[in-house]
């Protein structure tokens, strides 16, 4: 578990809510580290003096834990093992595999001296009856694959060494995978990483999406996924995706495209970012952007060489890092320019971010600085690039993106 000890931000969150009257829901992509996070947390509870019999851990991906059992069978099995007059810590991993799991969760939460933790690989976990039952009684901790900083730690790379070639390490990060197990597999070679990613993707598509939502036209669904993956960082709409698919000889209604995109977002494969009118200070309802949870999945979806689209992939990495730092994110638009990200911080302040690979010529410099300089307010504005030499201009802070990615996340 050594590679996971650097996930201290998530562990810190779990401890901050320990014994609070809230259900802790850890959500995120399959194999992003949810189960291991709870295992580490369980081990730390034991080290802090919690008795073994006070902890119950159930992995509902294992058939022996749920086959031929109803939710109430599992409920009463757990209740029988509760320790009277002591805090009990109940871990339910991938609980959505249990029919009517919301009744199981609600019943345990209502029981005396229980602290309930659940994980799920689908955002629909928090829709419908569970959200109604648990309204105001849960906290969601969304887990992402390794950040660039976590990735370097997992590879045991000492970032205090001067003149590390961060660009080469960054290309390793986006060409291989940021998923924890995938980083372990890099010693076995790229083929093993590819097979691992392919298996995860196929499981998500089959189990979480096409079976769950009874999608019969798998070819059309696959083409929509590939189209979105090929256009990360570009404004998209269901109608323009529908038109593009039709040009490829397939007819699919834009309403169906919209549903398929919702399923992909719910399974944490993509993250949708709405547009924000900077001047009018309001969210817009069309032309969203989609970012991929792990750049390594591009190997499966597009086979694209990363260097050809490195600007958009860097933008994708920055988006995920902003998400890790707890910011609410939009893409910014005004009458004659666009800004990559408009963020609201936990304290309610606004920040603007523009992302570019390098300031290679005057036209690029004017375009990237200009997008931020046109915003007529005094909120912080950041231009993130890979340039070794940075120069602030007109109140815009020009920051080396590798240094920014290695900063300590905000608490």
JOSUL-V423220 format. One record per residue. RES is the residue in three letters. SS is DSSP state (a for helix, b for strand, c for the rest). Layout:
BEGIN
res: [RES & RES]
ss: [SS & SS]
END
This chain:
BEGIN
res: [UNK & UNK & UNK & UNK & UNK & UNK & UNK & UNK & UNK & UNK & UNK & UNK & UNK & UNK & UNK & UNK & UNK & UNK & UNK & UNK & UNK & UNK & UNK & UNK & UNK & UNK & UNK & UNK & UNK & UNK & UNK & UNK & UNK & UNK & UNK & UNK & UNK & UNK & UNK & UNK & UNK & UNK & UNK & UNK & UNK & UNK & UNK & UNK & UNK & UNK & UNK & UNK & UNK & UNK & UNK & UNK & UNK & UNK & UNK & UNK & UNK & UNK & UNK & UNK & UNK & UNK & UNK & UNK & UNK & UNK & UNK & UNK & UNK & UNK & UNK & UNK & UNK & UNK & UNK & UNK & UNK & UNK & UNK & UNK & UNK & UNK & UNK & UNK & UNK & UNK & UNK & UNK & UNK & UNK & UNK & UNK & UNK & UNK & UNK & UNK & UNK & UNK & UNK & UNK & UNK & UNK & UNK & UNK & UNK & UNK & UNK & UNK & UNK & UNK & UNK & UNK & UNK & UNK & UNK & UNK & UNK & UNK & UNK & UNK & UNK & UNK & UNK & UNK & UNK & UNK & UNK & UNK & UNK & UNK & UNK & UNK & UNK & UNK & UNK & UNK & UNK & UNK & UNK & UNK & UNK & UNK & UNK & UNK & UNK & UNK & UNK & UNK & UNK & UNK & UNK & UNK & UNK & UNK & UNK & UNK & UNK & UNK & UNK & UNK & UNK & UNK & UNK & UNK & UNK & UNK & UNK & UNK & UNK & UNK & UNK & UNK & UNK & UNK & UNK & UNK & UNK & UNK & UNK & UNK & UNK & UNK & UNK & UNK & UNK & UNK & UNK & UNK & UNK & UNK & UNK & UNK & UNK & UNK & UNK & UNK & UNK & UNK & UNK & UNK & UNK & UNK & UNK & UNK & UNK & UNK & UNK & UNK & UNK & UNK & UNK & UNK & UNK & UNK & UNK & UNK & UNK & UNK & UNK & UNK & UNK & UNK & UNK & UNK & UNK & UNK & UNK & UNK & UNK & UNK & UNK & UNK & UNK & UNK & UNK & UNK & UNK & UNK & UNK & UNK & UNK & UNK & UNK & UNK & UNK & UNK & UNK & UNK & UNK & UNK & UNK & UNK & UNK & UNK & UNK & UNK & UNK & UNK & UNK & UNK & UNK & UNK & UNK & UNK & UNK & UNK & UNK & UNK & UNK & UNK & UNK & UNK & UNK & UNK & UNK & UNK & UNK & UNK & UNK & UNK & UNK & UNK & UNK & UNK & UNK & UNK & UNK & UNK & UNK & UNK & UNK & UNK & UNK & UNK & UNK & UNK & UNK & UNK & UNK & UNK & UNK & UNK & UNK & UNK & UNK & UNK & UNK & UNK & UNK & UNK & UNK & UNK & UNK & UNK & UNK & UNK & UNK & UNK & UNK & UNK & UNK & UNK & UNK & UNK & UNK & UNK & UNK & UNK & UNK & UNK & UNK & UNK & UNK & UNK & UNK & UNK & UNK & UNK & UNK & UNK & UNK & UNK & UNK & UNK & UNK & UNK & UNK & UNK & UNK & UNK & UNK & UNK & UNK & UNK & UNK & UNK & UNK & UNK & UNK & UNK & UNK & UNK & UNK & UNK & UNK & UNK & UNK & UNK & UNK & UNK & UNK & UNK & UNK & UNK & UNK & UNK & UNK & UNK & UNK & UNK & UNK & UNK & UNK & UNK & UNK & UNK & UNK & UNK & UNK & UNK & UNK & UNK & UNK & UNK & UNK & UNK & UNK & UNK & UNK & UNK & UNK & UNK & UNK & UNK & UNK & UNK & UNK]
ss: [c & a & a & a & c & c & c & a & a & a & a & a & a & a & a & a & c & c & c & c & c & c & b & b & b & b & b & c & c & c & c & c & c & a & a & a & a & a & a & a & a & a & a & a & a & a & a & c & c & c & c & a & a & a & b & b & b & b & b & c & c & c & a & a & a & c & c & c & c & c & a & a & a & a & a & a & a & a & a & a & a & c & c & c & c & c & c & b & b & b & b & b & b & c & a & a & a & c & c & c & a & a & a & a & a & a & a & a & a & a & c & c & c & b & b & b & b & b & b & b & c & c & a & a & a & a & c & a & a & a & a & a & a & c & c & c & c & b & b & b & b & b & c & c & c & c & c & a & a & a & a & a & a & a & c & c & c & c & c & c & c & c & c & c & c & a & a & a & a & a & a & a & a & a & a & c & c & c & c & a & a & a & a & a & a & a & a & a & c & a & a & a & a & a & a & a & a & a & a & a & a & a & a & a & a & a & a & a & a & a & c & c & c & c & c & c & c & a & a & a & a & a & a & a & a & a & a & a & a & a & c & c & c & c & b & b & c & a & a & a & a & a & a & a & a & a & a & c & c & c & c & c & c & a & a & a & a & a & a & a & a & a & a & a & a & a & c & c & c & b & b & b & b & b & b & b & b & c & c & c & c & b & b & b & b & b & b & b & b & b & b & b & c & c & a & a & a & a & a & a & a & c & c & c & c & a & a & a & a & a & a & a & a & a & a & a & a & a & a & a & a & a & a & a & c & c & c & b & b & b & b & b & b & c & c & c & c & b & b & b & b & b & b & b & c & c & c & c & c & b & b & b & b & b & b & c & c & c & c & c & c & a & a & a & a & a & a & a & a & a & a & a & a & c & c & c & c & c & c & b & b & b & b & b & b & c & c & c & c & c & c & c & b & c & c & b & b & b & b & b & a & a & a & a & a & c & c & c & c & c & c]
END
